[in-house]
Amino acid sequence: MSILTIILIALLVILFFKVGLSILRFLISVGIIILCIYLGYQGVLWIMDHFHQYFNLIQF
């Protein structure tokens, strides 16, 4: 193998590593956003259920 081939292979490995890290960072950020939306939705459902029980207590 020539030195040029080794340098090209090293550059390709570095490029794939950086692209892989950016894709991984993107997937992690998307996962965190989806988790926040889900937890917010669950919180709204919990609050609505809590207030529903509270208003039922007041009616009696």
N, CA, C and O atoms as a GROMACS GRO file, in nm:
protein
  240
    1MET      N    1   0.085  -0.119   0.000
    1MET     CA    2   0.000   0.000   0.000
    1MET      C    3   0.089   0.125   0.000
    1MET      O    4   0.188   0.133   0.072
    2SER      N    5   0.051   0.217  -0.081
    2SER     CA    6   0.129   0.340  -0.085
    2SER      C    7   0.087   0.433   0.029
    2SER      O    8  -0.017   0.414   0.093
    3ILE      N    9   0.168   0.531   0.052
    3ILE     CA   10   0.140   0.627   0.159
    3ILE      C   11   0.013   0.706   0.127
    3ILE      O   12  -0.064   0.739   0.217
    4LEU      N   13  -0.008   0.736  -0.001
    4LEU     CA   14  -0.128   0.810  -0.040
    4LEU      C   15  -0.255   0.731  -0.008
    4LEU      O   16  -0.353   0.789   0.038
    5THR      N   17  -0.253   0.600  -0.031
    5THR     CA   18  -0.369   0.516   0.000
    5THR      C   19  -0.396   0.515   0.150
    5THR      O   20  -0.511   0.523   0.193
    6ILE      N   21  -0.291   0.504   0.229
    6ILE     CA   22  -0.307   0.504   0.376
    6ILE      C   23  -0.366   0.637   0.423
    6ILE      O   24  -0.453   0.640   0.509
    7ILE      N   25  -0.317   0.748   0.365
    7ILE     CA   26  -0.369   0.880   0.403
    7ILE      C   27  -0.516   0.892   0.364
    7ILE      O   28  -0.596   0.945   0.441
    8LEU      N   29  -0.552   0.845   0.244
    8LEU     CA   30  -0.692   0.852   0.200
    8LEU      C   31  -0.783   0.767   0.290
    8LEU      O   32  -0.893   0.810   0.325
    9ILE      N   33  -0.736   0.648   0.326
    9ILE     CA   34  -0.817   0.562   0.414
    9ILE      C   35  -0.834   0.629   0.551
    9ILE      O   36  -0.942   0.625   0.609
   10ALA      N   37  -0.726   0.690   0.603
   10ALA     CA   38  -0.734   0.759   0.732
   10ALA      C   39  -0.833   0.876   0.724
   10ALA      O   40  -0.910   0.897   0.817
   11LEU      N   41  -0.830   0.951   0.615
   11LEU     CA   42  -0.923   1.063   0.599
   11LEU      C   43  -1.068   1.014   0.590
   11LEU      O   44  -1.158   1.075   0.647
   12LEU      N   45  -1.090   0.903   0.519
   12LEU     CA   46  -1.225   0.847   0.510
   12LEU      C   47  -1.276   0.802   0.647
   12LEU      O   48  -1.392   0.823   0.681
   13VAL      N   49  -1.187   0.738   0.725
   13VAL     CA   50  -1.227   0.692   0.859
   13VAL      C   51  -1.261   0.812   0.947
   13VAL      O   52  -1.361   0.809   1.020
   14ILE      N   53  -1.180   0.918   0.940
   14ILE     CA   54  -1.208   1.038   1.019
   14ILE      C   55  -1.340   1.101   0.976
   14ILE      O   56  -1.418   1.144   1.060
   15LEU      N   57  -1.364   1.107   0.844
   15LEU     CA   58  -1.488   1.165   0.793
   15LEU      C   59  -1.609   1.085   0.839
   15LEU      O   60  -1.708   1.142   0.884
   16PHE      N   61  -1.602   0.952   0.827
   16PHE     CA   62  -1.714   0.868   0.872
   16PHE      C   63  -1.737   0.882   1.022
   16PHE      O   64  -1.851   0.881   1.068
   17PHE      N   65  -1.627   0.896   1.099
   17PHE     CA   66  -1.640   0.911   1.244
   17PHE      C   67  -1.711   1.042   1.277
   17PHE      O   68  -1.800   1.044   1.362
   18LYS      N   69  -1.673   1.151   1.210
   18LYS     CA   70  -1.737   1.280   1.237
   18LYS      C   71  -1.883   1.280   1.193
   18LYS      O   72  -1.969   1.332   1.264
   19VAL      N   73  -1.912   1.222   1.077
   19VAL     CA   74  -2.051   1.214   1.031
   19VAL      C   75  -2.133   1.127   1.126
   19VAL      O   76  -2.247   1.159   1.157
   20GLY      N   77  -2.074   1.017   1.172
   20GLY     CA   78  -2.142   0.929   1.267
   20GLY      C   79  -2.173   1.000   1.397
   20GLY      O   80  -2.280   0.983   1.454
   21LEU      N   81  -2.077   1.080   1.445
   21LEU     CA   82  -2.100   1.154   1.568
   21LEU      C   83  -2.210   1.258   1.551
   21LEU      O   84  -2.291   1.278   1.642
   22SER      N   85  -2.212   1.325   1.437
   22SER     CA   86  -2.317   1.426   1.416
   22SER      C   87  -2.454   1.360   1.404
   22SER      O   88  -2.553   1.413   1.455
   23ILE      N   89  -2.460   1.245   1.337
   23ILE     CA   90  -2.588   1.173   1.328
   23ILE      C   91  -2.631   1.125   1.467
   23ILE      O   92  -2.749   1.134   1.502
   24LEU      N   93  -2.536   1.075   1.545
   24LEU     CA   94  -2.567   1.029   1.680
   24LEU      C   95  -2.615   1.145   1.767
   24LEU      O   96  -2.711   1.131   1.843
   25ARG      N   97  -2.549   1.261   1.755
   25ARG     CA   98  -2.591   1.378   1.832
   25ARG      C   99  -2.731   1.422   1.789
   25ARG      O  100  -2.812   1.461   1.874
   26PHE      N  101  -2.759   1.417   1.659
   26PHE     CA  102  -2.892   1.453   1.609
   26PHE      C  103  -2.998   1.358   1.664
   26PHE      O  104  -3.104   1.402   1.709
   27LEU      N  105  -2.970   1.227   1.662
   27LEU     CA  106  -3.066   1.129   1.712
   27LEU      C  107  -3.091   1.148   1.862
   27LEU      O  108  -3.204   1.135   1.908
   28ILE      N  109  -2.984   1.178   1.937
   28ILE     CA  110  -3.001   1.199   2.081
   28ILE      C  111  -3.086   1.323   2.107
   28ILE      O  112  -3.172   1.321   2.195
   29SER      N  113  -3.061   1.431   2.031
   29SER     CA  114  -3.141   1.552   2.053
   29SER      C  115  -3.287   1.529   2.015
   29SER      O  116  -3.377   1.578   2.084
   30VAL      N  117  -3.312   1.454   1.907
   30VAL     CA  118  -3.451   1.422   1.869
   30VAL      C  119  -3.517   1.337   1.978
   30VAL      O  120  -3.633   1.358   2.012
   31GLY      N  121  -3.442   1.241   2.032
   31GLY     CA  122  -3.496   1.157   2.139
   31GLY      C  123  -3.530   1.238   2.263
   31GLY      O  124  -3.632   1.213   2.327
   32ILE      N  125  -3.445   1.335   2.298
   32ILE     CA  126  -3.472   1.419   2.414
   32ILE      C  127  -3.595   1.505   2.391
   32ILE      O  128  -3.676   1.523   2.481
   33ILE      N  129  -3.610   1.559   2.269
   33ILE     CA  130  -3.728   1.641   2.238
   33ILE      C  131  -3.856   1.557   2.246
   33ILE      O  132  -3.956   1.602   2.302
   34ILE      N  133  -3.851   1.435   2.189
   34ILE     CA  134  -3.969   1.347   2.195
   34ILE      C  135  -4.001   1.310   2.339
   34ILE      O  136  -4.118   1.305   2.377
   35LEU      N  137  -3.898   1.285   2.420
   35LEU     CA  138  -3.920   1.253   2.561
   35LEU      C  139  -3.984   1.370   2.635
   35LEU      O  140  -4.074   1.350   2.716
   36CYS      N  141  -3.938   1.492   2.608
   36CYS     CA  142  -3.997   1.611   2.673
   36CYS      C  143  -4.143   1.628   2.632
   36CYS      O  144  -4.228   1.659   2.716
   37ILE      N  145  -4.173   1.608   2.503
   37ILE     CA  146  -4.312   1.620   2.458
   37ILE      C  147  -4.400   1.515   2.525
   37ILE      O  148  -4.511   1.544   2.569
   38TYR      N  149  -4.349   1.391   2.534
   38TYR     CA  150  -4.425   1.284   2.597
   38TYR      C  151  -4.449   1.312   2.746
   38TYR      O  152  -4.560   1.293   2.796
   39LEU      N  153  -4.344   1.358   2.815
   39LEU     CA  154  -4.360   1.387   2.958
   39LEU      C  155  -4.455   1.505   2.980
   39LEU      O  156  -4.531   1.505   3.077
   40GLY      N  157  -4.450   1.605   2.892
   40GLY     CA  158  -4.544   1.715   2.902
   40GLY      C  159  -4.687   1.669   2.881
   40GLY      O  160  -4.778   1.712   2.952
   41TYR      N  161  -4.707   1.580   2.784
   41TYR     CA  162  -4.840   1.524   2.757
   41TYR      C  163  -4.891   1.446   2.878
   41TYR      O  164  -5.007   1.459   2.918
   42GLN      N  165  -4.803   1.364   2.936
   42GLN     CA  166  -4.843   1.287   3.053
   42GLN      C  167  -4.873   1.378   3.171
   42GLN      O  168  -4.965   1.352   3.249
   43GLY      N  169  -4.796   1.487   3.184
   43GLY     CA  170  -4.822   1.583   3.291
   43GLY      C  171  -4.957   1.650   3.274
   43GLY      O  172  -5.029   1.669   3.372
   44VAL      N  173  -4.991   1.688   3.151
   44VAL     CA  174  -5.122   1.750   3.125
   44VAL      C  175  -5.234   1.651   3.156
   44VAL      O  176  -5.334   1.689   3.217
   45LEU      N  177  -5.218   1.526   3.116
   45LEU     CA  178  -5.320   1.425   3.147
   45LEU      C  179  -5.335   1.407   3.298
   45LEU      O  180  -5.447   1.394   3.348
   46TRP      N  181  -5.221   1.405   3.370
   46TRP     CA  182  -5.226   1.388   3.514
   46TRP      C  183  -5.297   1.506   3.579
   46TRP      O  184  -5.380   1.487   3.668
   47ILE      N  185  -5.266   1.628   3.535
   47ILE     CA  186  -5.330   1.748   3.592
   47ILE      C  187  -5.480   1.747   3.563
   47ILE      O  188  -5.559   1.779   3.651
   48MET      N  189  -5.519   1.711   3.440
   48MET     CA  190  -5.661   1.707   3.407
   48MET      C  191  -5.733   1.604   3.492
   48MET      O  192  -5.844   1.629   3.539
   49ASP      N  193  -5.673   1.488   3.512
   49ASP     CA  194  -5.734   1.384   3.595
   49ASP      C  195  -5.744   1.431   3.740
   49ASP      O  196  -5.844   1.408   3.807
   50HIS      N  197  -5.638   1.497   3.788
   50HIS     CA  198  -5.637   1.547   3.925
   50HIS      C  199  -5.747   1.650   3.947
   50HIS      O  200  -5.819   1.644   4.047
   51PHE      N  201  -5.762   1.745   3.853
   51PHE     CA  202  -5.867   1.846   3.866
   51PHE      C  203  -6.005   1.785   3.852
   51PHE      O  204  -6.101   1.831   3.915
   52HIS      N  205  -6.017   1.681   3.769
   52HIS     CA  206  -6.147   1.614   3.755
   52HIS      C  207  -6.188   1.552   3.889
   52HIS      O  208  -6.304   1.566   3.930
   53GLN      N  209  -6.096   1.486   3.956
   53GLN     CA  210  -6.126   1.428   4.086
   53GLN      C  211  -6.156   1.537   4.188
   53GLN      O  212  -6.244   1.521   4.273
   54TYR      N  213  -6.084   1.649   4.181
   54TYR     CA  214  -6.105   1.760   4.274
   54TYR      C  215  -6.244   1.821   4.255
   54TYR      O  216  -6.312   1.849   4.354
   55PHE      N  217  -6.286   1.841   4.131
   55PHE     CA  218  -6.418   1.898   4.106
   55PHE      C  219  -6.529   1.800   4.145
   55PHE      O  220  -6.636   1.842   4.187
   56ASN      N  221  -6.504   1.672   4.131
   56ASN     CA  222  -6.603   1.574   4.177
   56ASN      C  223  -6.618   1.580   4.329
   56ASN      O  224  -6.728   1.561   4.380
   57LEU      N  225  -6.508   1.606   4.401
   57LEU     CA  226  -6.516   1.619   4.546
   57LEU      C  227  -6.598   1.742   4.585
   57LEU      O  228  -6.675   1.737   4.680
   58ILE      N  229  -6.583   1.852   4.511
   58ILE     CA  230  -6.655   1.975   4.543
   58ILE      C  231  -6.806   1.955   4.522
   58ILE      O  232  -6.885   2.008   4.601
   59GLN      N  233  -6.846   1.882   4.421
   59GLN     CA  234  -6.988   1.866   4.390
   59GLN      C  235  -7.060   1.790   4.501
   59GLN      O  236  -7.180   1.812   4.524
   60PHE      N  237  -6.992   1.702   4.570
   60PHE     CA  238  -7.057   1.628   4.678
   60PHE      C  239  -7.064   1.718   4.795
   60PHE      O  240  -7.116   1.678   4.899
   0.00000   0.00000   0.00000
